[in-house]
């Protein structure tokens, strides 16, 4: 984690998603309003991305319910959920869908974009299951989160937006918004890390430039023939892809 520079205008999507006041979620936003390539837009209250819900206050929990949430998809590993449980864990709307096997390494020696590529190539079935869970959810808003709402959440939301017809530059710009949302938490985290080498490793992995997500989408194009090809390889049906597109588009 690091203290990033403020994002520049060139990193802003054509429509900035709605940042939600869900105390104490720092990185909660509805991606509704993002434009699609054919002149449409993403439906509001269809897809929300956040950081971990373990920090939510009682008011924050109430705000989630008041938003009309029908499904929460928690991408964290089981050990993360045990260490910081979701307040919704016993609620029927909650799903813990890990996108990493418990034995998978964290790949911290790699650049952040390459970590994403490695995770995607290693676990296409798990990532596809998370995307399919958005398509299969009951009517209402679907919330996708991990720990910071940055990496695993960023990749899953990017694939969902791509299926819905959002262009790659806009997807990458939405991903980049996370950096500024976590700036205070990032600074506090770094300040608590005494080992200088470890602190620099965390610092290197915190920034979220648009180039990270553009590299991911380019990789999926080259290796799988695009996001739909990756999802097909992971077991998502054509009907589910169509349902996801219909669900997200206004």
N, C-alpha and C positions, 0 to 999 in steps of 0.2 A: 504494500500500500504506500501511496506517496501523496505529497501535496502538489496537485497539478496546477498548471497555469489555467486561467479562465478560458473556456472554449471561445473560439472565434466565430464570426458570423458564417464563415464558409462551412463550419461543422453543423450548422443548424438545418434541420429538415425543412421542407417547404411549409410544413405546418408543425409547430412544436406540440408534442403530445401534452395532455393535461396532467400536470403534477398533482397528485392526490394528497390531501391532508389526512393521513392515517397514522396518528401518533403511536409509536415512535418509528415507523418506517421512514427511512430517509430517501429511498429511491423508488417510490411508488408512482407509476404513471400509466395512464390509459393511452394506448397508441391510436385510439380513434381519431379520425380526421386526417391521417396520413394519406396522401394522394396515391392513386393507382395510375398506371401508365395509359389507361384508356379513358381518363378523365373522371373516374369514380373516386371513392375514398373508403377508408376503413371505418367500419361502424363503431360508434362510441358505445361503451359498456359491453364490448364483445371480448376484448383481450387487454389485460392489465399485466404489467411486469413490475415486480417488487424485489426488495431484499428480504431477508428472513423475517418471519412473523413472530419469532420468539421474543422480539423486543417490543411488540405492540402493547400499549397500555390498554386498560379496559375500554377507554374511549375509542382507541384504534380498532379493537375487536368489534365494537358496535358499528363503527364506520364501515368496516368490511361487509358486515351483514346488511347494512342499510344501502349499500351500493348494488345490491341485487346479484351477488356472487353465487354462481351455481356450482363451481368446481374450483378447488385450489390444487395446483400441481406443484408439489415440493420435489425439486430435483436433487436435493442433498443426499449424501450417503447416509446409511442407517446410523453410523456412529456419530455423524453430525446431528442427526435428529435426536439421538439419545442425549447428547451433550447440551443441546439447546432445543427442547421440544417445541413443536408448534402448538399454539393454544387451540388449534382446530383439529388436532390429531384424532380425537374421538368423534368428530363430526362426520356424517355421511358424505359431505361435499369434499372431503380431503382425500388426496391420493399422494402417497410417497412413491415417486417413480424415479429411482436412481438412474442416472445416465452413465455411471461408472460402476464397474464391478468393484467390490471391496478390496480385491487384490491388485487393482490397477495402480501403477505409480502416479505421482503427481506431476512428473516431467518438468520440475522447476528449473532444470538447466536449460530448457528451450526458451525461445522467445514466446510471448503470449499467443500470437497468431498460430505458431507452430504447435503449441499445446492444444489449441482448438482442433487443428487438423488431425493430430494424433488421436485425440479423444473420439472424433467423428469416425475415423477409419477403424478404430479398435472396437467401437460399440454401436454400429449402425442400428441394430435391433432396439437397443435401449433408447437412443435418441429418437428413433421413429415412433416408439411407443409413447413418448412424451408428446410429440406433435399430434399423433392420432388421438390422444386423450383430449386435446382441445376440440377436435372435430366431433368426438363422440359425447361431449358433455351435454347435460340438459340445458334448456334455454336459460340464458343469463350470462353474466360476465364470467370469464375464465381468468383466473389469476395464476401466473407462472412465476415461480421464484426459486432461488437457491440460497446462498448465504448473503452475498452482496448484491445479487441481481445484476451481475456484470458478465460473467463468463458463460456458465452453463445456460443461464437464462437468456443471455444475449444470443447464443447460437440457436436455441430452440425458437425464440421469438423471430429471429431473422428468417428462419426457414418458413415459418408460418406466414410472415408478411410477404415473402417471395411468392409463395403459392397464391396469395390473394392478389398479386399483381403490382406490388410496390416495387419501384425500381431500386437497383442496388445502391446507388448513391444515397437515396433517402433512408434506406435500411441502415447503411453504415453511419449516417449522421445521427439517427435515433440511438444506435448503440453508443455513440460517442458522448451522448448527454450524461451518461452515468458518472463519468469522471468528476464532474463538478458537484453532483449530488452527494458524493461520499467524501468530499474534501476534508471536513472536520473530523469525521471518524477515521479517515486515513491518517491524518496528522497525529491523532491520539494513539492509534495503533503503533505507528512508527516510533513514537516517543517512548513506548513501553518496551521496545525490543533493544536489549542491551548489546547483543552481539552485532558488531558493525557489518560483518560479511552477510549475516542473515538479513539485517535491516536493508542492505543494498539490494539483496535478492528480492525482497518484498517490494521495494521501491520500483525496481525494474518491471515488475509484473502488474503494477497498478494502472498506468495510463491506458486510456481507451481511444486511441486515434481511429478515425474511420478506416484507415488502411488495414487494420486487423480484420475487420469484417469483410472488406473487399477481397482480401486474400482468401478468406474462408469460402466465399461465394465463387471466386474464380477456381478454387480447388475442386469444389463440387461440380462445376461445369466440366472441367477437364477430365476428372476421374470417373464421374457417374453420369455425365450427360445432363447435369443440372440438379436442382433441389428435388424435382419430382422423381428423377432417376434414383437418387439416394434414398428417398422415402420408399420407393418401390422395392429397392434392394433390401430395405429394412423390414418389409412386410406390410406396408400400408397399401390398402386397396385403392383402386381408382375411385370407387364410391366415397371412400373416406376423404380423399384429396378434394373431390368435388364438394363434399359437405363442409370441409374446412374453408374452402374459397367462398361458398355461399354464406357461411356463418360470419365471416369477417367483413364482407363487403356490404356497404350501406345500400 
